[in-house]
Amino acid sequence: MRQVLALSRFKGWIGRDVSGGLLLISAAVIALIWANSPWRGGYHALLDTRVGPSSLHLNLSLGQWAADGLLAIFFFVVGMELKHEFVAGSLRNPRRAGVPVAAAVGGMAVPALVYVGIVATGPSEALSGWAIPSATDIAFALAVLAVFGRGLPIALRVFLMTLAVVDDLLGIIVIATVYTETIELLWLAAGLVCVAIFGLLVRQAKLRLWLLIPVALVAWGCVHASGVHATVAGVLLGFTVPAVAIAGEITPRTLDGSHAITPITSGLALPLFAFAAAGVTVVGADELIQPVSVGVFFGLVVGKVIGVLGTTWLVTRFTPLRLPDAIGLRDLLPVGLLCGIGFTVALLIAELSFTGPDPHGHASAAKLGILVGSLVAAILGGAMLRWDAKHPRTTDMNLDGIPDRNTRLIE
């Protein structure tokens, strides 16, 4: 009984936004320390260790397993969350979803433009990293909001989640299209068939995990062999999970699945990926200030704020769309900074952007830009959240002419 209670408490702790963020930070710090210690050779040798059958195209390094395998679990949860938001959540109503969707698009486009503007005069291969500062780490962003956002409207968390979910969707589209060089159509077709079978099985009245898990693994393997990044398989599988409660069930399976798997992603998948991806060996000061790292840094810290805040102002100024109740434009400054916490997806895109010979050290520079930019964005975002919470609020923050009704606060 005590063991069950302890396990339940641990799952509850690991599923909290703050806990997941702390584990991510800890894993990244350990990787950075090891990668810059006298024993850094052991770190790189560990990640280069190859495991898996070559006959199935799965003889991958441990670093690749972290990016292609563990992140697929995270993207499966993202797929379920996207499905739920589109069917029963904040993205169901186009008028309500319009502003955060527009903010997500602006928050992706402007950082990319900032990056391109900074690296345009350098080596042409640096341009392939344009999508790196466009990503938002939803786990980190929500963790910072949970710590520093107390006293602010709960609607701000919903807005940030909606924006980050759309950002994830756009990032998935970029990964599936821009960073896919060749596609093996037979493997892709086989993967889609497995996804369809998974979709049929997950809609049955009784879930059979002994069938679902093998089918999901085969779908992942086929998509990986096709040349499309394997994380896309996780998203597609997540999209097949029902977002409306099946007869006899209280909550939709998208919510049940997300709650069940989030402890695995927060406690295992994301920290291990952070450990594998964040261990950058800093060779010298030149690497810190080359155009790629500078472009990523300013894309995250400056481009995200301009994109989110500027797009929101334009949309609410020149269209009928309005911010949700209790949220004003001033709240979008800390939100824009929180969106500048790239980390997980940004590190993945950095690895996909510079896969070939890298004589200029673009991959390491991009990762340094991500780590420093995300840290600065988190610190500034936390400070702005406290500034925002201390200032008095009006009864009509979104300026729609109607007194705000949803005034619940983050506790």
Summary of the structure (lengths in Angstrom):
residues: 411
radius of gyration: 21.2
end to end distance: 31.0
largest distance: 64.7
contacts: 1484
relative contact order: 0.17
helix: 72%
strand: 1%
